[in-house]
Every structure is written in C-alpha cells, then in structure tokens.
Amino acid sequence: MELFRGLKKAFSTSKSSVYSVNNLDFEKMKNFFSWGNDKKSIKNYLNSYVKNPLVYMVVNKISQTTASMPRIVVDEKGVQVDGSDIDKITSNPNAEQSQIEFNEEVNESMLLSGNAYIYFEKEESDLINDRMFVLKPDHITPKFSKLGVLLYWEYIDEFGRIKVYDVDNVLHIKTSNIVKDDNNYYSTGLSPLEAGWIIVQSSDQKFEAEASIFKNRGIIGVLSSNSDTPMLPGERKRLQDEYDKEMGGASKFNRVKISSTKLSYMQTGMSPTDLKLLEGIISSLRLICGLYGMPSVLFNDTANSTFNNYTTAVGVSYSDVYIPLANKIDAKLSTFLSDKYEVEEYIVVDSSKVDGIKSSTNEVAQLLGGLSPLLANKIVEAMTQNEVRDVVNLRAIDGGDELPTQSNASNPGVNVNL
C-alpha cells in the first residue's frame, strides 16, 4: 500500500516524476509490473540477443544497416528542411547517443520485442536542447483507468527507481498483433521471436551440443593388440613413440596409419549422427532469417541460395526489410514530433545516398539501356516523373507522381522533364 500511495503522490505532483522505494528488489519489481507480452518472455527475447549467435547475427545486421541509412527532414512539399527543431533533435537526440546509435537501439527493441518506446523530454531553457531517449521494453508498464484508458507510464530505471511519464511524452511504436487480448484499449506488438521461439530454443541446444562435442573430444582413436597377450610397458612405449613420429603433425591430420602388426582400431571421433546435428544449425539460421524476411545467403549460407548473386540478395534485403522498417519508425516519429513542434515535417531516408538502393535502381537503368530506343521510350512514357527520377537516383519532386501523358496531353511526344 505504501508503494501505491507513493506512486499516486508522485504522479499527482509532476508529469515526469522519479522516486525510490526502500528495500525494493529490482527483479521482483520488474516481474510485479507485468503486462502485455509475458514479462518473462520479453526478457528471454532480449537475452537471446546475447546468448544466441544466430539471433544476434540477423538482428544486429538489420538494426545497424537500417540505422545507418542517412535521414533528412522534408516539408509537406518534399523540400528538404535544414535546421528545424525536428532536424535538430533527430540529428542529436541526446548527449549520450548519436543519431545512428539512437536509431539502432529503436530498431533492436522493435526487432526483439515487437515494441519500441521513445521518451521525449522538453527543455524550457534555451541552453539545453530537447532530448529523446529509448526506454527498455521490459522496464515499462502502462497504467490504465477502470475503463481501460491509458493514464500514464511507469518505468523502472537501471537503479531500481520508478519514474512516471506522461502519456503525451512517450511514443510507442509496435508491430501488428491480432492475437493479443489485453482486456483494454491498448495492446503490445508481437515479437518475431515469439512466433519462432521454438527455433531459438532448438538452436540453443544445438550450439550447446556442438560445444560439448569439441570440448570433450580428445584422441580420435585407440589402437590395441588384437591378441590375448598384453603388451609390456616398454613395447607399448616404443610403439607409441613410433606412432607419434609417423602420424603427428598437421599434414597427417585425421589420418590412420596402416600397420603390418596385428592391431585393431576403435574410432572415438564424431559419428555421422554428430555431424548431422551440427548441420542442423544451418537449418536454424535459415528459419530465423525467414522470421525477419532476410535472405540467408547474406549470412554465408550459399548452399541454400536461390539468388543469382550476392548483390541481388542485398537489393532484396533493402526492399523487403531495411526500407519498410525505416519507413514505419520514421513515419511514427515524424507524426509524434510534428505534433510537439506544431509543424508538418517528415523524416525520410535519403535514398540518393544509400548504395543498396542505388544498386537496384541502376539495374533498372541498365536494363532500359539494353533495349531498343523505341521500346525504352514507350516504357519511360508509361512512368511517372518520380519513377524516372528514382531510376537515375534523383529525389522525388512535388507533383511528380502524375503520368507524363496526363500533364502533356496536348503534346504526347514530349520527353519527361527531370
């Protein structure tokens, strides 16, 4: 009861309050404020990022590549805006993080838990800029009224302190989750790892088995006399020395010498069953890549590749994974910040500076160049100005989504004006 009285008092005095509870066990508090996706499961998803190499490989590549794509701020006409409030806070979200580091943390939270929480802190002083911080998805809890209306957010920081955040200052970005039933008007996103958790657990066991195989693997075989008469110690030492001399060294790796002596051989290396177990790790990699829509060829799985080359796989990863993730987060953040600063500005990826996007559009340009001029002209005439500009790596312009035939009906043979 003392805890809830303190919580009520903190919320009533400030929209962003901080207080501590004496003798409070941090882990118990995190489990106490549980909601949405099971709190233990969310922690498991986050832990898999440091415990499972496959999860780390896929999530880290997506988060880093998406975060590294350069962003610009444009107005409602698509004209780039420099030096605006939104441009300033996205370029320098807080004193501890750069724009790329901030975006990477948002991406990791989305990819692992299906949810990302961004706290906006308004500064009244001109000496300090407004700031944004990414909140840990397993440390935050929404508090509702009896009618299911979201009242405020509770957040437990790394020191075990409870912070109370106003609803208007926290942006919640989430994945779709049609299977969730929260018994209120607020829900959490679905983590890709929740759908594929059995794959993560299976790959964990495979890695443990692999480590055990190599840890416990010593000699690869045992030679023994195939007779009832035991060897004397001196004779056994002489044979061992001769064997080591003739079979030792990297050049003789995994070889067995044939001897005229009557001996029997017992194999102690990995069995075919062990090898099949290790091959199953590649299968897990493909399934985890499938969870995130990533081509497994980007993670050295060339045997399963159906792509013509690595460049094609890179183009698919941009069109199917990196760009959609960036667009989703940028659109939500643009709306959130536009409301804060009362402007109509949008954060977008500067596609002209992204090599992965330029390579795919250059392929289109090369294909057009390989056609006859008459056929290439017909294709270009059926494209909008912005589609043509995209092929030649130019930024979209306002009003460029009309077909040339619509804007030049009186002169259908006119060339597209870039």
N, C-alpha and C positions, 0 to 999 in steps of 0.2 A: 504493500500500500504506500509506503514511503517513496518507493520508486515512481509510482504513477502520480503522486502528489507533486513530486519534484518535476516530473515531466510536464504536468499541466501548468505549473508555475513558470517553467522555462518558456513554454510556448506562448503563454499569455503576455510575457514581457518583451519578447523580441521575435521577429520573423526568422532569425537565424541565431539560435541560442546554443550555448555549449555549457555542459555541466558534467560533473563526475559523480559516481556512486561509490562510496567506500566499500572495500572488501568485495568488489564485484569481479567475478570470474569472467574473463573476456569470452572464452569459448562458450560458456553457458549462456551468456547474453546473446551471442550470435545465434545459438540454437533456439533461444526463447522467442526472439523476434523473427519467427519463420513465416513465410508466406509464399504465394505463387508457386514456381517450381520448387520442389523439395529442397530445403536449405542444404541438407547433406549432399544431395545430388549436385547442386551448383558448386559446392566446394570440391566435389570429385571431378567435375568437368575442368575446373581451374587447375587442380592438382595434376590432371593428366597432361597439362601443358609442360610440366617439368619432369614428369615421370615416364611419359610415353614418347619415344623419339619420332614416331610416325605423326602423331598429333602435332608435335612441335614443328616438324618439317613443313607440314601443309599449312597450318595456321600462321606460322611465322612468315612464310613466303607471301601469303595473301595479304596479311596486315602490313608488312613492310612495303610491298610493291604498291598497294593501294594508297598508303600514307605518303609515299614518295612522289606520287604524281602531282605536279605543280598546280596550285589553285589560284584563281583570280576572282575578283568580285566584279559583277556587271550589274547595270541598272535594268529597268524593265524593257529597255530597247536593245539590250545585249551589248551596250557600250561599256568597256572596261572602266571601273572606278578605282582610283588610287587615293589612299589617304583617308578614306571614310572610316567611321567608327567600326564598322564590320570588318573592313580590311585590316585595321589596326589590331583588333582582338583576335582575329584568326591567324594573323602573321605572328603574333606574340601573345599566346593565350595566358601564360603565367610566367613568373620569374624562373621557375624550375624546368620548364619544358619549352622546346622549340615547336613550331607548327607540325613538323613531321613526327616528333615524339608524342605530341598530344593526339594526333590522328591515329597513330599506331596503337595507342592504348585504347582508344574508342573502338578500333577495328578488332582488337583482341577480345575485348569484352563482348562485342556482338557475336563474333565467331565462336567463342567458347560457351557463353551462357545464353545467347539469343537476346540479350538486353544490354543497353549502354545508357549510363546516367551521367549527364553533364550538369554541373552546378555553376550557375552564373552569379558572380559577386559584383555588385555595383559599388563603385567608389565615388564618393561625393567630392573628394579633393582632386584638384587638377594635377597634383604632384604624383598621383598614383593612378595608373590605368585600370580600367575594368579588367576582371580576370575570369577565367573559366578553368574548372578542374574536372577530371574524370573520377567519378565515385566507384568504389569497388562494388560489383553487383551482388556479392554475398554479405555486404555490410549494411545494406539499405533496406528499409521497411516502410511501406506506405501505411498511413493510419486513416481509417475511414469513420464516417458517422454511422449511426444505426441504419440510415437509408442507403448506405453504400457510396456516399460522396467522399472523394478524397480530400482530406483536411490538411495534411502536412506530411512531410517525410522525416523519418528517424534514421540517423546514420551513426554508426559506431566507428570512430577513427582507430588508428593503429595503437593508440594509448588507452583504449577502452572507454573513451569519453563519448557520451551521447550528444549528438548535435541535432537540432531541429531546424529543418529547412522549409521555407515557404514553397507552396506548390508552384507558384509562378516563376520561381528561380531554379527549378530543376527540369531539365529536358530529358524525357525518357524515350529512347529510340529502341524499337523492338522488331523481332521477326514475326511473321504471321503464326498464329497458334489457335487453330479452330478446335483443337481437342481440349482446350483449357476451360475449366469451370471454376471460377473464383467466388461464386455466390455474391458478386458485386459488379459494379460497372467498370472495373479496372482489371486488367489481366497482364500477364507477363508473356514474353516471347518464348518460342520453342527453340531450344538449343539443338543444333545438328547432332551433337554428341549424345543427346538424349535418345534420338532415334537410332543411333548406331552404337549405343553403349556396349552392347554385347560384342561388337567388333573390337572396341578398345580393350575390353577385358580379355578377350581371346588373344590379342596381340601382346598384351602384358605378359600372359602366361608363356607365350612363345619366346619372348625375349628372356624371361627367367630360365626357361628350359635351355636356350642357347648358351646363356652364361654358365649354367650348371655343367653343360656338356664340355665346354672348353676349360672351365675351372678344374674339373675332376679328371680331365684327360691327361694321362701321363704317358707311359710307354705304349707303343702301338701293337705290341705282340709279345708272346712268351715262347721261347724255344726250350724244349725239354728232350731228354734222351728217351727214345722210343723203346726202352727195354726195362726189364725188372731190376737191372743192376744200377744202382745210383752212381753218379759221378763223384769222384773225390774232389775236395775243395780246390786243390791245385789244378786239376784238369779243368774244372769249371771256370777258374780264373783265367787260364790260358785261352780257352775258347772265347770268353767274354772279351779279352783284350784283342784277339784277332778279329772278332766280330765288329767291335767298335772301330778298329782301324780301317776295315774294309767298307763299313757301312755308314760311318759317321760323316757329317758334313752336309751342307745344303744341297750339293749336287746329287746326293743319294737320298733325297727326301722321299719318304713314302715307298721306298723300295725294300724288297725282301731278297736276300741272297740265297741262291740255291747251293746246297752243300752236298757232298758225297757221303757225309756222315748220316747215319740213320737217326733222323730227328723228326719230331712232329711240331706243327705250328698252330698256335691259338691266337686269333685276331682279337684285339681289345679296342680298336678304333671305333669310329662312328658307324653304326649299322645303316642300311638303306632306310630304315624307319626313322632314324635320327635325321638323316638328310632331308627326308620328306617333310619332317616337322619344321626344319629351317626354311624350306621353300615356301611354307605357308605364310611367312612374314611378308613376302611379296604380294600374296593374295590379300592380306590385311591392308597393305598400303593402297592397293587398287580400290578397295572398298571405302577406305577413309577419304581418298581422293574423290570418289564418287559422291560421298556425303556433301562435299563442298563444291562439286562441279568442276574439279580441277583435272586436267589431263595427267595421268600418272607418268607419262613419258618425261615430264619436267622434273621428275624425281628419280631419274636413271632407270626407269622401267621400260627399256627399249624393246624388250621381247614382246610386250603386250600392246605396243603402239600400232595404231591404225592410221597415223598421220604420215604424210609424205616426208616431212622433215620437222626438225625442232622448231623452226620459225613458225610453221603453221600452228603448232601447239601453243606457242606464245600468243599468237593472234587470238586463238580461241579463249585462252585464259583471260585476256583483256576484255573481249566482247561478252563473255559469259559470267565472269566472276569479278574482276577488278572494277570495271566501269559500273556495273549495277550496284555494287556495294558502295562505291564512292558517291554515286548519284543519290542513293537512298539517304545516306548520312548527311550529305551536303544540302539536300532539299529540306530535311527536317531542321537542321541547324540554321539555314537561311530564314525559314519562317520564324523560328524562335528569336533570332537576333533582330530581324526586321521589326518584329513586334516590340522588342526592347527599345530600339532606337527610332521607331516610327518612320521607317523608310521602306522603299521597295527595292531591295538589292538581293542578289543571289550569288552564292558561292558555287563556282563551277570548275571543272577540270580544264586546264589549258591544254587541249588535245594537240595543239601545234608543237608542243614541247615534249610529248610522250612518244618515245621511239617505238613502243609496241603498237600504238595506234597508227603511227605514220607508216610503219611497215605494211600493215594490212591495206591502207588506202593506196600506197604505192603499187601494190599488186594489182589493184583495180586500174590504176593509171597505165601500168604496163600492158594489161590485157586490152585496154582500149587502144593503146598504141600499136598493138599487133593486128588490129582489124583494119579492113579497108576504110579509107576516109569516109566513104558514103555511109557505110554501116555504123561507124563510130559517131558520125554526125546525127544519125537517126536516134541512137541511144542517148546522146547528150541532149537532144531536143526534148526527150521524154523525162529529163531530170530537172529538178528544181535548181535554182541558183545555189542554194546552200548545199545541196547534194554534190554539185560540181565543185564547189569550193572545198568541200570535205575531201574530195579525191585528190586535190592539189594542195592539201594541208593549209587551207585558209580558214580563218574563223568565220562562223556564221554571221550573217548580217540581218538587220531588221527588214522584214518583208521579203526575205529570200526564199520563203517556202512556197511561193507561187510558181506554177509551171511557166516556162518562157512563152508558151503558146497562149497562155491566158493574158499575160501582160503585153504581148506583142501580136494580138490577133490581126491587126491591120497589116502586119509585115511578118508572116510566119517564118520567113527565111532568115530573119535576123539572128546573129550569133549571140550566145549567152554573155552578158556583161558581168565579169567577175569584179 
